[in-house]
């Protein structure tokens, strides 16, 4: 599955499901991803100019501190762990996209996060179909 031509709300639902059931090759931890109850700090909003930009910065620092891989790479970055903190990132992204639904930067993050999830499924030789994800719940 690709993110092309998928309505954004559906992509976010699929992303949540995919992140909830990532392959067991990715360790379950809660050390790296801290998006539960995410809200930007007022200083970050002031520094970056908006909550959208503050989230963009938080995503950059968390998932691609050295920059994303090029478009030709199989995925823009890899997940280092799985768990509730990672899945909650979808809540933060959804919240900000409701405020700024036309945000190209946040839409790109949704697509890149989806590409990373698909990469992990394919690397584990697992299907990335909705029925597979629902069936593993």
C-alpha positions as CSV (number, residue, x, y, z in Angstrom):
1,X,0.0,0.0,0.0
2,X,1.2,3.5,-0.7
3,X,0.1,6.8,0.7
4,X,-0.7,8.1,-2.8
5,X,-4.3,9.1,-3.3
6,X,-5.4,7.9,0.2
7,X,-7.5,10.5,1.9
8,X,-5.6,12.0,4.9
9,X,-8.0,10.8,7.5
10,X,-7.8,7.3,6.2
11,X,-4.0,7.4,6.0
12,X,-3.9,8.5,9.7
13,X,-6.2,5.6,10.7
14,X,-4.0,3.1,8.7
15,X,-0.9,4.6,10.2
16,X,-2.2,4.2,13.7
17,X,-3.1,0.6,13.0
18,X,0.3,-0.1,11.4
19,X,2.2,1.5,14.3
20,X,0.1,-0.4,16.9
21,X,1.1,-3.8,15.3
22,X,4.6,-3.2,14.1
23,X,6.7,-6.3,13.6
24,X,8.3,-7.9,16.6
25,X,11.8,-7.2,15.2
26,X,11.3,-3.6,16.5
27,X,11.8,-3.6,20.3
28,X,8.9,-2.6,22.6
29,X,10.2,0.3,24.7
30,X,9.1,3.7,25.9
31,X,12.5,5.4,25.9
32,X,12.7,7.3,22.6
33,X,9.1,8.4,21.6
34,X,7.2,10.6,24.0
35,X,4.1,11.8,22.2
36,X,1.5,10.7,24.8
37,X,-0.5,13.9,25.5
38,X,1.8,15.9,23.3
39,X,1.3,19.6,23.3
40,X,3.9,22.2,22.2
41,X,5.6,24.2,24.9
42,X,4.7,27.9,24.7
43,X,8.4,28.7,24.1
44,X,8.4,26.4,21.1
45,X,5.4,28.1,19.6
46,X,7.1,31.4,20.1
47,X,10.4,30.2,18.7
48,X,8.9,28.4,15.6
49,X,5.9,30.6,15.0
50,X,3.0,28.1,15.3
51,X,1.9,24.8,16.9
52,X,2.3,23.3,13.4
53,X,5.9,24.3,13.2
54,X,6.6,23.2,16.8
55,X,5.3,19.8,15.9
56,X,7.3,19.7,12.7
57,X,10.4,20.5,14.8
58,X,9.5,17.8,17.4
59,X,9.1,15.2,14.6
60,X,12.4,16.2,13.0
61,X,14.3,15.9,16.3
62,X,12.6,12.6,17.1
63,X,12.7,10.8,13.8
64,X,15.3,12.4,11.6
65,X,17.8,14.3,13.8
66,X,20.5,13.9,11.1
67,X,18.0,14.6,8.3
68,X,15.8,12.2,6.3
69,X,17.1,9.9,3.8
70,X,16.6,10.8,0.1
71,X,13.3,10.1,-1.7
72,X,15.0,7.1,-3.5
73,X,15.7,5.4,-0.1
74,X,13.3,2.6,0.8
75,X,12.2,4.7,3.8
76,X,12.9,8.2,5.1
77,X,14.0,6.9,8.6
78,X,13.6,3.8,10.7
79,X,11.7,3.3,13.9
80,X,14.0,2.5,16.9
81,X,11.2,1.1,19.1
82,X,7.5,0.6,19.2
83,X,4.9,1.3,21.9
84,X,2.3,3.7,23.1
85,X,4.6,6.7,22.8
86,X,5.1,6.1,19.1
87,X,1.4,5.4,18.4
88,X,0.4,8.6,20.3
89,X,2.4,10.5,17.7
90,X,-0.6,10.0,15.4
91,X,-2.8,11.8,17.9
92,X,-0.4,14.8,17.9
93,X,-0.3,14.8,14.1
94,X,-4.1,14.4,13.8
95,X,-4.7,17.3,16.3
96,X,-2.4,19.6,14.4
97,X,-3.8,18.6,11.0
98,X,-7.3,19.4,12.3
99,X,-6.0,22.9,13.0
100,X,-4.1,23.2,9.7
101,X,-5.6,20.7,7.3
102,X,-3.8,22.0,4.3
103,X,-0.4,21.9,6.0
104,X,1.9,20.4,3.4
105,X,4.6,19.8,5.9
106,X,2.4,17.8,8.3
107,X,0.9,15.9,5.3
108,X,4.4,15.0,4.3
109,X,5.1,13.7,7.8
110,X,2.0,11.5,7.6
111,X,3.2,10.1,4.3
112,X,6.8,9.6,5.5
113,X,5.7,7.9,8.7
114,X,3.5,5.6,6.6
115,X,6.5,4.8,4.3
116,X,8.6,4.0,7.3
117,X,5.9,1.6,8.7
118,X,5.5,-0.1,5.4
119,X,9.3,-0.5,5.2
120,X,9.4,-2.3,8.5
121,X,6.5,-4.6,7.5
122,X,8.2,-5.5,4.2
123,X,11.5,-6.0,5.9
124,X,9.8,-8.6,8.2
125,X,8.1,-10.2,5.2
126,X,4.7,-9.3,6.6
127,X,1.8,-8.0,4.5
128,X,0.7,-4.4,5.0
129,X,-2.9,-4.9,4.4
130,X,-5.7,-3.5,6.5
131,X,-7.1,-7.0,7.0
132,X,-3.8,-8.3,8.2
133,X,-3.5,-5.4,10.7
134,X,-7.0,-5.8,12.0
135,X,-6.5,-9.5,12.2
136,X,-3.5,-9.1,14.4
137,X,-5.4,-7.1,17.0
